[in-house]
Amino acid sequence: MPGALDGIRVLDLSRVLGGPYCTQTLADHGAEIIKVEPPQGDETREWGPPFNDGLSAYFSGANRNKRSIAIDIGKPEGRDVILRLLEGADVLVHNFKSGALEKWGLGYDAVLKNRFPRLILCHVTGFGADGPLGGFPGYDAVVQAMTGLMSINGNPANGPTRMGTPIVDIGTGLIACNAVLAAIIERFRSGLGQAIEVPLYDCAISMMHPQAANSLMSGKVPVATGNGHPNIVPYDMFETRTGKLYLAVGNNGQFAKLCEVLGLSDVPQDPRFADNAARLAHRAEITEILSARLAESDARALEPALLRAGVPAGVVRNVIDALDHPHTRHRGMVVSVGSYKGTGVPARLSRTPGEVRAAPPRFAQHSRVLLKEAGFSEQQIDDLTQSGVVLEERTDTVQR
């Protein structure tokens, strides 16, 4: 069955994670993604181990459902190939430095907008094209540091801590995907494409909730709270006799049910714990009471008991345990295509569901077929490959 984005063609010139995660999301829902790589390839092809069948896990996690072609855009003939591929494209995604496309004669205002008026260009940048940091390259961990994300993460005693998952890159990819879809919808009204800029820096600032909202309202500097929530109590990780359990108690009703399951029915009657504001003011006291009772409990038995009672709670699992969990399997959130294994498609569309159709491509795996589809003759394809404009092997590859 065709996906929701069937018929949408995307030329993906991006590398690493933000842009590729955006285009993979589009691909999962049926868009045709042509991944254009430079002669040396997307550098994440080397970001391992682990490797499987010549592909790194890092590259594989953001590049399924795509076809790959390798082009040296710095050569005039490479520019011409890009323009030929754009003739049937709806979207162009790239994360080159500001001014790079212009240098290669592919600037949006000077060339692309006039030649392809329906084209949507999405530029994933580090800091945007202007401003004090405009034009500088951006990397997830550096942007985490600069935007305050590290300052509110981790244990207060240990200082600022990088978030374990590249949240800025992934969040930027999802925001870019939303922006592309918004531009596609708008194009139905206007008939015109447009340029989109999605900086990592701006996305990181926008994702810093609720700390940014708290700071803007209170004027206070947010601090790291470890596993605890800055605004809600009890919303924290607790030790049990069989492992760690996380409680996310968001309202008074849930708090009362929690106390009932734990045999602490009198606790909600205590004025110190009557509502969230009171519990927040007496965080240490309620944490001590709950910790003492939970230390006697079995986390794996409490999880279903609390969930059935309407209390958000979960055992703290490692990644392997989470991927092997019966619910993960039931929801189809581990998928495989040949030797490729990855996470599933999280958004469920009832009529046009997303699908993992193809494993991540090998470098330049589809160069010849894509050129042929674009109207190049066999002789022209041979000439392009022999001159190094289109590549079939990486220029500095390491065989895996």
LORO-378993 format. One record per residue: residue in one letter; x, y, z of N, C-alpha, C in turn. Coordinates in steps of 0.1 Angstrom, whole numbers, padded with zeros to 4 digits, always signed. Each point is the difference from the previous one (the first is absolute). Last residue first. Example, Ala and Ser with C-alpha at 12.3 -4.5 7.8 and 13.67 -1.06 7.14 Angstrom:
<rs>
s+0128-0022+0071+0009+0011+0000-0008+0011+0008/a+0003-0057-0001-0009+0012+0000+0009+0012+0000/
</rs>
This chain:
<rs>
r+0348-0028+0053-0005-0007+0013-0005-0014-0003/q+0036+0042-0023-0009-0012-0002-0004-0006+0014/v+0012+0051-0013+0006-0011+0007-0009-0011+0000/t+0008+0047-0033-0007-0010+0007+0008-0010+0008/d+0002+0044-0028+0010-0003+0011-0007-0011+0009/t-0021+0015-0040+0013+0004-0004+0010-0003+0011/r-0045-0028-0014+0004+0011+0008+0014+0003-0003/e-0031-0022-0037+0007-0004+0012+0005+0013+0007/e-0025+0005-0039-0006-0013+0004+0007-0007+0012/l-0010+0054-0022+0009-0010+0005-0008-0013+0003/v-0001+0048-0032-0008-0010+0007+0009-0011+0004/v+0023+0032-0018-0011+0009+0003-0010-0008+0008/g+0042-0016-0021-0001+0002+0015-0011+0010+0004/s+0013-0020-0045+0006+0013+0003-0001+0004+0015/q-0018-0041-0017+0014+0000-0003+0007+0013+0003/t-0047-0004+0005+0007-0008+0010+0015+0000-0002/l-0029+0022-0031-0001+0007+0013+0008-0008+0011/d-0004-0018-0044+0009+0012+0000+0000+0007+0014/d-0029-0037-0007+0014-0004+0000+0009+0012+0001/i-0045+0009-0005+0003-0005+0013+0014-0005+0001/q-0015+0014-0042+0001+0011+0009+0003-0004+0014/q-0008-0034-0031+0012+0007-0003+0003+0012+0009/e-0042-0023+0002+0011-0008+0006+0014+0006-0002/s-0040+0035+0002+0003-0012-0008+0011-0008+0007/f-0037+0033+0025+0013-0001-0005+0002-0013-0008/g-0040+0016+0025+0001+0002-0015+0014+0000-0005/a-0020-0009+0045+0001+0014-0002+0002+0003-0015/e+0001-0044+0016-0014+0005+0002-0001+0015-0003/k+0043-0020+0000-0008-0005-0012-0014+0005+0001/l+0028+0009+0036+0004+0008-0012-0008-0004-0012/l-0006-0025+0039-0005+0013+0002+0003+0009-0012/v+0019-0043+0002-0015-0001-0003-0006+0014+0002/r+0046-0004+0009-0003-0002-0014-0015-0001-0003/s+0015+0006+0046+0005+0010-0009-0005-0002-0014/h-0007-0024+0044-0010+0002-0011+0004+0010-0010/q+0028-0013+0038-0006-0013-0004-0009+0002-0012/a+0031+0029+0029-0002+0001-0015-0007-0012-0006/f+0014-0010+0048+0004+0012-0007-0002-0001-0015/r-0033-0029+0029+0014+0001-0001+0004+0013-0008/p-0047-0002+0026+0007-0003-0012+0015-0001+0002/p-0042-0013+0035+0009+0011-0004+0009-0003-0012/a-0045-0029+0002+0012+0002+0009+0007+0013-0004/a-0053-0006-0010+0014-0003-0005+0010+0003+0010/r-0048+0004+0009+0000-0007-0013+0014-0005-0004/v-0032+0017+0043+0014-0001-0003+0002-0009-0012/e-0044+0033+0013+0006-0014-0002+0015+0001-0001/g-0052+0028+0014+0014+0000-0004+0006-0014+0000/p-0053+0009-0009+0010-0001+0010+0014+0001-0006/t-0050+0012-0013+0013+0001-0007+0011-0001+0010/r-0045-0003+0015-0002-0004-0014+0013-0001-0007/s+0000+0012+0047-0010-0011-0002-0001-0005-0014/l+0043+0021+0027-0011+0005-0009-0008-0012-0004/r+0038+0011+0040-0008-0010-0006-0012+0007-0008/a+0054+0010+0020-0013+0006-0003-0009-0010-0008/p+0046-0012+0013-0009+0003+0012-0013+0005-0003/v+0035-0035-0024-0006+0013-0004-0010+0003+0011/g+0043-0033+0011-0011+0001-0009-0005+0015-0002/t+0052-0019+0009-0012+0003+0007-0011+0003-0010/g+0040-0033-0014-0002+0013+0004-0013+0002+0008/k+0037-0035-0030-0010+0001+0010+0000+0014+0005/y+0019-0032-0045-0002+0013+0007-0010-0002+0011/s+0013-0033-0033+0009+0000+0012-0002+0013+0008/g-0040-0011-0029+0012-0007-0003+0008+0000+0013/v-0033+0029+0011+0000-0003-0014+0013-0006-0004/s-0032+0012+0048+0012-0005-0007-0003-0001-0015/v-0018+0024+0052-0002-0005-0013+0013-0005-0007/v-0027+0017+0049+0012-0005-0005-0002-0007-0013/m-0036+0020+0022+0010+0010+0001+0015-0005-0002/g-0049-0018+0001+0007+0000-0012+0012+0010+0000/r-0032-0013+0036-0003+0012-0007+0008+0001-0014/h+0005-0037+0030-0014+0000-0004-0003+0013-0009/r+0043-0005+0020-0002-0010-0011-0014+0001-0005/t+0010+0026+0037+0008+0005-0011-0002-0009-0012/h-0019-0015+0040-0008+0011-0005+0008+0007-0013/p+0021-0035+0026-0011-0005-0008-0008+0011-0007/h+0052+0006+0010-0012+0000+0008-0012-0004-0009/d+0048+0008-0012-0005-0014+0001-0014-0001+0007/l+0024+0042-0005-0002-0005-0014-0006-0014+0000/a+0012+0019+0042-0011+0008-0006-0003-0005-0014/d+0037-0019+0022-0012-0004+0007-0012+0007-0006/i+0042+0014-0015-0003-0014-0005-0013-0005+0006/v+0016+0042+0015-0004+0001-0014-0004-0014-0005/n-0005+0007+0053+0011+0004-0010-0006-0002-0014/r-0032+0014+0043+0006-0011-0008+0012+0005-0008/v-0035+0012+0043+0011+0006-0007+0008-0011-0007/v-0054+0000+0013+0013-0005+0004+0010+0007-0009/g-0046+0025+0011+0006-0010-0009+0014-0004+0005/a-0052+0030+0006+0012-0005+0006+0006-0010-0009/p-0046+0034+0008+0011-0002-0009+0013-0005+0007/v-0052-0009+0015+0012+0008+0004+0011-0002-0010/g-0045-0021+0003+0000+0013-0006+0011+0009+0004/a-0011-0048+0010-0006+0010+0009+0000+0014-0005/r+0022-0035-0023-0015-0004+0000-0007+0010+0009/l+0046+0005-0002-0006+0003-0013-0015-0003+0000/l+0026-0013+0038-0002+0014-0001-0007+0005-0013/a+0011-0046+0005-0010+0003+0010-0003+0015+0000/p+0034-0018-0029-0013-0002-0004-0011+0004+0010/e+0045+0007+0014-0002+0007-0013-0015-0003-0005/l+0019-0022+0040-0006+0013+0002-0004+0007-0014/a+0025-0041+0001-0014-0002+0005-0007+0013+0001/r+0045+0001-0011-0007-0006-0011-0014-0004+0004/a+0029+0020+0033-0003+0009-0011-0008-0006-0011/d+0000-0011+0053+0005-0007-0012-0004+0009-0012/s+0008+0016+0054-0009-0005-0010+0008-0006-0012/e+0015+0024+0041-0005-0013+0004-0007-0007-0011/a+0016+0045-0004+0012-0009+0003-0004-0014+0003/l-0032+0035-0004+0003-0006-0012+0012-0009+0001/r-0015+0026+0037-0009-0010-0003+0004-0008-0013/a+0027+0036+0015+0000-0010+0010-0010-0012-0004/s+0002+0039-0027+0012-0008-0002+0000-0012+0010/l-0035+0033+0003-0001-0009-0012+0012-0010-0001/i+0003+0034+0033-0011-0009+0003-0002-0010-0011/e+0031+0034-0007+0005-0009+0010-0011-0010+0004/t-0011+0034-0030+0010-0009-0007+0005-0010+0011/i-0027+0035+0014-0008-0010-0007+0009-0010-0007/e+0021+0036+0023-0008-0009+0009-0008-0010-0007/a+0026+0031-0025+0009-0009+0007-0008-0009+0009/r-0023+0035-0025+0005-0011-0008+0008-0010+0008/h-0030+0041+0009+0005-0010+0010+0005-0013-0008/a-0017+0038-0024+0007+0007+0011+0006-0010+0011/l-0025-0017-0036+0012+0006-0006+0008+0007+0011/r-0043-0017+0010+0010-0011-0001+0013+0005-0005/a-0036+0030+0002+0005-0003+0014+0010-0011-0001/a-0020+0013-0040+0008+0011+0005+0006-0004+0014/n-0030-0030-0020+0013-0001-0006+0009+0012+0005/d-0038-0017+0033+0000+0003-0014+0014+0001-0005/a-0008-0015+0044-0014+0001-0004-0001+0003-0015/f+0037-0008+0035-0001-0007-0013-0013+0001-0006/r+0011+0020+0042+0013+0002-0007-0001-0006-0014/p-0036-0005+0032+0001+0013-0007+0013+0002-0008/d-0022-0049+0010+0010+0009+0006+0000+0013-0007/q-0025-0037-0015-0007+0008+0009+0009+0010+0007/p+0015-0035-0030-0006+0011-0007-0008+0010+0009/v+0020-0040+0019+0010+0010-0004-0007+0012-0008/d-0020-0043+0017-0001+0012+0008+0009+0012-0005/s-0001-0045-0020-0012+0008-0003-0002+0012+0009/l+0035-0037-0013+0003+0013+0007-0012+0009-0002/g+0011-0045-0021-0005-0001+0014+0004+0013+0008/l+0006-0009-0048+0011-0002+0009-0003-0001+0014/v-0033+0008-0033+0006-0012-0004+0012-0003+0009/e-0022+0041+0007-0009-0011+0003+0007-0014-0003/c+0021+0041-0012+0001-0003+0014-0009-0012+0005/l-0002+0014-0045+0013-0005+0003+0001-0004+0015/k-0038+0022-0015+0000-0014-0004+0013-0006+0003/a-0004+0046+0008-0008-0008+0010+0000-0015-0004/f+0021+0030-0029+0007-0001+0012-0007-0008+0010/q-0021+0010-0041+0011-0011-0001+0008-0001+0013/g-0032+0034-0001-0007-0013-0001+0010-0011-0001/n+0015+0045-0001-0003-0005+0013-0007-0013+0000/n+0034+0011-0040-0011+0007+0006-0004-0007+0014/g+0038-0015-0029-0003+0014-0005-0012+0007+0006/v+0041-0040+0005-0013+0003+0005-0004+0014-0002/a+0035-0039-0014-0003+0013-0006-0014+0004+0004/l+0044-0037+0014-0014+0005+0002-0002+0013-0006/y+0036-0045-0004-0003+0014-0002-0014+0003+0002/l+0038-0039+0018-0013+0003-0005-0002+0014-0002/k+0042-0041+0007-0005+0014+0000-0014+0001-0006/g+0018-0046+0026+0005+0009-0011-0007+0014+0001/t-0007-0037+0031+0003-0007-0012+0004+0009-0012/r-0013+0015+0045+0009-0011+0003+0003-0008-0012/t-0009+0052-0007-0008-0011+0006+0010-0011+0003/e+0003+0057-0011+0006-0014+0001-0010-0009+0006/f-0010+0045-0031+0001-0005+0014+0006-0014-0001/m-0009+0050-0031+0004-0014+0001+0002-0005+0014/d-0035+0041-0017+0014-0003+0002+0003-0015+0000/y-0038+0036+0009+0003-0003-0014+0014-0003+0000/p-0041+0014+0038+0012-0008-0003+0001-0004-0015/v-0007+0043+0003+0004-0009+0010-0012-0009+0004/i+0018+0041-0040-0009-0010+0005+0006-0010+0010/n+0023+0036-0025-0013+0006+0004-0009-0009+0007/p+0046-0011-0017+0001+0013+0007-0013+0006+0005/h+0014-0053-0004-0006+0010-0008+0001+0013+0007/g+0035-0043+0006-0012+0006+0005-0005+0011-0010/n+0041-0026-0001-0011-0007-0006-0013+0006+0003/g+0039+0032+0004+0002-0014+0000-0011-0007-0007/t+0005+0047+0004-0008-0006+0011+0002-0015-0001/a+0024+0050-0018-0002-0014-0002-0007-0006+0012/v-0009+0052-0010+0012-0009+0003-0004-0014-0003/p-0016+0054-0014-0003-0014+0002+0012-0008+0003/v-0008+0054+0010+0008-0009-0009-0004-0015+0003/k-0033+0044+0005+0010-0008+0007+0007-0009-0010/g-0038+0030-0008+0012+0007+0000+0011-0008+0007/s-0048-0010-0010+0004+0002+0013+0013+0009+0001/m-0022-0013-0042-0011+0005+0009+0006+0004+0014/l+0028-0018-0034-0006+0012-0006-0011+0006+0010/s+0020-0042+0011+0010+0011+0001-0006+0013-0005/n-0025-0040-0005+0001+0004+0014+0009+0012+0002/a-0005-0017-0043-0012+0006+0004+0001+0004+0015/a+0036-0025-0018-0001+0014-0006-0012+0007+0005/q+0004-0045+0014+0010+0009+0006+0000+0014-0006/p-0028-0043-0009-0005+0013+0004+0010+0010+0006/h+0012-0017-0041-0013+0001+0008+0000-0010+0011/m+0030+0014-0042+0004+0001+0014-0012+0003+0009/m+0003-0003-0050-0003-0012+0007+0003+0000+0015/s+0009+0037-0031-0015-0002+0001-0003-0013+0007/i+0046+0012-0006-0007+0010+0008-0015-0003+0002/a+0024-0026-0031+0004-0004+0014-0007+0010+0010/c-0005+0008-0046-0008-0011+0004+0003-0004+0014/d+0026+0034-0020-0014+0005+0003-0009-0012+0005/y+0045-0010-0013-0001+0009+0012-0014+0004+0003/l+0009-0026-0039+0001-0008+0012-0002+0009+0012/p-0022+0016-0046+0013+0000+0007-0001-0009+0012/v-0026+0008-0048-0003-0007+0013+0014-0001+0007/e-0028+0025-0045+0013-0001+0008-0004-0006+0013/i-0023+0003-0053-0001-0002+0015+0014-0001+0006/a-0027+0018-0049+0012-0004+0007-0003-0001+0015/q-0036-0009-0042+0006+0011+0008+0013-0006+0006/g-0042-0008-0042+0009-0005+0010+0005+0011+0008/l-0048+0000-0028+0014+0003+0001+0007-0007+0011/g-0048+0001-0011+0007-0006-0012+0015+0003+0000/s-0038+0011+0033+0007+0010-0008+0006-0005-0013/r-0025-0029+0031-0007+0013-0001+0006+0009-0010/f+0020-0042+0010-0013-0003-0006-0008+0013-0002/r+0041+0002+0024+0002+0000-0015-0013-0004-0007/e+0003-0002+0048-0001+0014-0005+0001+0000-0015/i+0009-0041+0020-0015+0003+0002-0002+0014-0006/i+0044-0013+0002-0007-0008-0010-0015+0003+0000/a+0027+0019+0034+0003+0006-0013-0007-0007-0012/a-0002-0019+0044-0007+0012+0000+0001+0008-0014/l+0027-0038+0007-0014-0004-0002-0009+0012+0000/v+0045+0007+0010-0002-0005-0014-0014-0003-0003/a+0011+0010+0044+0000+0012-0008-0002-0003-0015/n+0004-0035+0032-0013+0007+0001-0001+0012-0009/c+0041-0023+0002-0010-0009-0006-0014+0007+0000/a+0035+0020+0024+0002+0002-0014-0010-0008-0008/i+0001-0007+0046-0005+0013-0003+0001+0003-0015/l+0019-0040+0015-0015+0000+0001-0006+0013-0003/g+0047-0002+0002-0005-0008-0011-0015-0001-0001/t+0021+0020+0037+0001+0009-0012-0005-0008-0012/g+0003-0024+0040-0011+0010+0001+0000+0009-0012/i+0036-0030+0003-0013-0007-0003-0012+0009+0001/d+0043+0018+0010+0000-0005-0014-0014-0006-0003/v+0008+0012+0045-0001+0012-0009-0001-0004-0014/i+0006-0034+0033-0014+0006+0000-0001+0012-0009/p+0031-0043+0007+0003+0013-0007-0014+0008-0002/t+0011-0034+0042-0005-0001-0014+0002+0014-0006/g+0013-0003+0044+0006-0012-0006-0004-0002-0014/m+0007+0047+0025-0011-0009-0001+0005-0012-0008/r+0033+0031+0029-0005-0002-0013-0011-0010+0000/t+0014+0032+0042+0001-0014-0006-0006-0001-0013/p+0018+0036+0045-0007-0002-0013+0004-0013-0007/g+0008-0002+0052+0001+0011-0009-0007-0003-0014/n+0003-0027+0043+0010-0003-0010+0001+0012-0010/a-0031-0001+0037+0013-0001+0006+0011-0002-0011/p-0048+0001-0011+0006+0013+0004+0014+0000+0005/n-0019-0036-0036+0000+0002+0015+0006+0013+0004/g-0022-0004-0050+0009-0007+0009-0002+0002+0015/n-0014+0037-0037+0000-0014-0001+0010-0006+0009/i-0008+0047-0010-0012-0005+0007-0001-0015+0000/s+0036+0024-0023-0001+0006+0014-0011-0005+0008/m+0007-0011-0047+0009-0008+0009-0002+0005+0015/l-0024+0023-0034-0005-0013+0002+0009-0008+0010/g+0007+0046-0017-0004-0003+0013-0006-0013+0003/t+0021+0020-0041-0014+0004+0002-0005-0003+0014/m+0045-0011-0016-0002+0014-0002-0014+0005+0003/a+0013-0047+0002+0008+0008+0010-0004+0015-0001/q-0018-0030-0032-0005-0003+0014+0006+0008+0010/v+0018+0003-0043-0013+0007+0001-0007-0003+0014/v+0038-0025-0010+0004+0014+0001-0012+0009+0002/a-0006-0045-0010+0004+0001+0014+0004+0015+0003/d-0015-0011-0045-0010-0003+0010+0005+0004+0014/y+0020+0026-0041+0000-0014+0003-0008-0002+0013/g+0010+0039-0043-0005-0004+0013+0000-0015+0002/p+0025+0045-0029-0005-0013+0000-0005-0004+0014/f-0001+0051-0019+0009-0009+0006-0006-0014+0000/g-0023+0040-0016+0009-0006-0009+0010-0010+0006/g-0022+0037+0031-0005-0005-0013+0011-0005-0009/l-0002+0019+0047+0006-0013-0003-0004-0005-0014/p-0015+0044+0015+0014-0001+0005+0007-0014-0003/g-0041+0013-0033+0002+0001+0014+0015-0002+0005/d-0024-0024-0045+0004+0013+0005+0001+0000+0015/a-0011-0039-0026+0009+0007-0009+0004+0013+0005/g-0011-0044+0031-0007+0009-0009+0010+0007-0008/f+0013-0034+0030-0005+0012+0008-0008+0010-0009/g+0013-0046-0015+0005+0000+0013-0007+0012+0008/t-0026-0022-0042+0013+0007+0003+0004-0001+0014/v-0034-0019-0043+0003-0003+0014+0014+0006+0003/h-0038+0009-0040+0014+0001+0004+0001-0002+0015/c-0036-0009-0044+0001+0000+0015+0015-0001+0003/l-0035+0013-0044+0013-0003+0005+0001+0001+0015/i-0038-0009-0042+0002+0004+0014+0014-0004+0004/l-0025+0010-0051+0009-0007+0009+0000+0006+0014/r-0024+0014-0041-0008-0008+0010+0010-0007+0010/p+0016+0028-0038-0008+0008+0009-0008-0008+0011/f+0045-0005-0030-0010-0010+0006-0009+0008+0009/r+0031+0025-0024+0000-0011-0009-0010-0011+0005/n+0006+0040+0025-0005+0004-0014-0001-0012-0009/k+0018-0005+0044-0014+0005+0001-0006+0003-0013/l+0046-0014+0004-0010-0011+0002-0014+0006+0000/v+0039+0030-0006-0001-0011-0010-0013-0008+0002/a+0014+0039+0028+0006+0003-0013-0004-0010-0011/d-0014-0005+0046-0006+0013-0005+0005+0002-0015/y+0017-0039+0024-0015+0000-0001-0005+0013-0007/g+0049-0022-0011-0007+0008+0010-0015+0001-0002/l+0040-0024-0022-0013-0006+0003-0008+0008+0010/g+0048+0004-0017-0010+0004-0011-0014-0006+0002/w+0040-0004+0030-0001-0010-0011-0010+0004-0011/k+0006+0028+0038+0014-0002-0005+0000-0009-0012/e-0040+0006+0025+0003+0011-0009+0013-0001-0006/l-0011-0032+0032-0008-0002-0013+0002+0012-0009/a+0020+0004+0042+0006-0011-0008-0007-0002-0013/g-0012+0031+0037+0008+0005-0012+0006-0011-0008/s-0011-0011+0050-0007+0011-0007+0009+0005-0011/k+0008-0050+0015+0001+0013+0006-0007+0010-0009/f-0020-0048-0004+0013+0006-0002+0001+0014+0007/n-0036-0037-0002+0006+0007+0012+0014+0005-0002/h-0051-0015-0029+0015+0000+0001+0004+0006+0014/v-0045-0017-0036+0005+0002+0014+0015+0000+0000/l-0045+0007-0035+0015-0002+0001+0004+0003+0014/v-0049-0014-0029+0008+0005+0011+0014-0002-0002/d-0031-0013-0033-0008+0009+0007+0007+0007+0011/a+0017-0023-0050-0001+0000+0014-0009+0010+0006/g+0016-0012-0047-0012-0007+0005-0002+0000+0015/e+0036+0024-0022-0011+0002-0009-0013-0008+0004/l+0045-0002+0021-0010+0009+0006-0012+0002-0009/l+0039-0025-0015-0008-0007+0011-0011+0008+0006/r+0030+0021-0030-0009-0010-0008-0008-0008+0010/l+0031+0031+0018-0011+0007-0006-0009-0010-0008/i+0039-0017+0018-0009+0003+0011-0012+0007-0006/v+0035-0010-0029-0007-0012+0004-0011+0003+0011/d+0029+0035-0013-0010-0003-0011-0008-0013+0003/r+0036+0013+0028-0011+0009+0002-0011-0003-0010/g+0039-0024-0004-0007-0004+0011-0012+0009+0003/e+0031+0012-0033-0009-0011-0005-0008-0006+0011/p+0032+0034+0011-0012+0005-0008-0009-0011-0005/k+0028-0008+0045+0003+0001-0014-0013+0005-0008/g-0001-0008+0047+0009+0011-0002+0004+0001-0015/i-0028-0034+0019-0007+0012-0004+0009+0011-0003/d+0002-0054-0002+0009+0011+0004-0006+0013-0004/i-0025-0048+0013+0003+0010-0010+0010+0010+0005/a-0029-0051+0008+0011+0008+0005+0004+0010-0012/i-0046-0029+0019+0008+0003-0011+0011+0009+0005/s-0043-0035+0020+0013+0008+0002+0007+0002-0014/r-0053-0010+0026+0010-0004-0010+0012+0010+0000/k-0037-0016+0041+0005+0010-0009+0009-0007-0011/n-0022-0018+0042-0011+0004-0010+0006+0011-0009/r+0028-0002+0044-0008-0011-0007-0010+0006-0010/n+0034+0022+0032+0000+0001-0015-0007-0012-0007/a+0012+0011+0049-0006+0012-0005-0001+0000-0016/g+0019-0036+0029-0011+0005+0008-0007+0012-0006/s+0040-0021-0018-0012-0007-0003-0012+0005+0007/f+0043+0019+0008-0005+0003-0013-0013-0007-0003/y+0021-0011+0040-0003+0014+0000-0006+0004-0013/a+0018-0044+0005-0013+0002+0006-0005+0014+0000/s+0033-0016-0039+0000+0003+0015-0014+0001+0005/l+0016-0031-0043-0006+0013+0004+0001+0001+0015/g+0015-0039-0025+0007+0012-0006-0006+0013+0004/d-0016-0042+0016-0001-0001-0014+0005+0013-0006/n-0001+0008+0047-0007-0012-0005-0001+0001-0015/f+0026+0024+0048-0003+0000-0014-0007-0013-0004/p+0010+0033+0049-0001-0012-0008-0003+0002-0015/p+0037+0024+0016-0010-0010+0000-0012+0004+0009/g+0011+0036-0026-0002-0013+0006+0013-0004+0006/w-0015+0037-0035-0002+0002+0014-0004-0014+0007/e+0007+0011-0049+0012-0005+0008-0001+0001+0015/r-0034+0015-0031+0003-0014-0004+0012-0006+0007/t-0014+0046+0004-0005-0010+0010+0001-0014-0004/e+0012+0038-0028+0010-0004+0010-0005-0010+0010/d-0015+0005-0051-0005+0006+0013+0009-0006+0010/g+0023+0002-0047-0011-0006+0006-0005+0008+0013/q+0035+0010-0034+0005-0008+0011-0011-0006+0008/p-0009+0027-0039+0009-0011-0004+0005-0008+0012/p-0047+0023+0008+0012+0005-0006+0010-0011-0003/e-0055-0006+0000+0012+0000+0009+0012+0006-0007/v-0058-0004-0002+0012+0004-0008+0012+0002+0010/k-0050-0026-0001+0010+0005+0008+0013+0003-0008/i-0055-0004-0008+0012-0002-0007+0011+0007+0009/i-0053-0018+0009+0012+0008+0004+0012-0004-0008/e-0058-0001+0001+0012-0006-0007+0012+0009+0004/a-0046-0008+0030+0007+0009-0009+0012-0008-0006/g-0030-0019+0034-0003-0002-0014+0008+0009-0009/h+0001-0005+0049-0014+0002-0003-0002+0002-0015/d+0043-0007+0019-0008-0010+0007-0015+0001-0004/a+0031+0033-0015+0001-0013-0007-0009-0010+0006/l+0005+0041+0022-0008+0002-0012+0000-0013-0008/t+0028+0000+0037-0014+0001+0004-0010+0001-0012/q+0046+0002-0008-0004-0014+0003-0014+0000+0005/t+0020+0042-0008-0004-0007-0012-0004-0014+0002/c+0014+0025+0038-0011+0007-0006-0005-0008-0013/y+0040-0012+0020-0011-0005+0009-0013+0006-0006/p+0041+0013-0020-0004-0013-0004-0012-0006+0009/g+0017+0044+0010-0006-0001-0014-0004-0014-0003/g+0023+0005+0041-0012+0009+0000-0008-0001-0013/l+0043-0025+0006-0012-0005+0007-0012+0009-0002/v+0045-0008-0032+0000-0002+0015-0014-0003+0005/r+0001+0025-0047+0009-0010+0006-0002+0000+0015/s-0027+0019-0050+0005+0001+0014+0008-0012+0005/l-0025+0011-0043+0014+0002+0000+0006+0001+0014/d-0046-0018-0027+0005+0001+0013+0016+0001-0001/l-0049+0005-0029+0014-0001-0002+0007+0003+0013/v-0052-0018-0012+0009+0008+0008+0014-0003-0004/r-0056-0007-0016+0014-0003-0002+0009+0010+0007/i-0054-0021+0001+0009+0011+0004+0015-0004-0002/g-0036-0031-0007+0000+0010-0011+0008+0012+0003/d-0020-0027+0040+0003-0006-0013-0001+0011-0010/l-0007+0002+0049+0008+0009-0008+0004-0006-0013/a-0026-0024+0032-0007+0013-0001+0007+0009-0009/g+0007-0051-0012+0001+0008+0013-0007+0013-0002/p-0012-0047-0028+0008+0013+0000-0001+0007+0013/m-0005-0054-0004-0008+0012+0000+0009+0012+0000/
</rs>
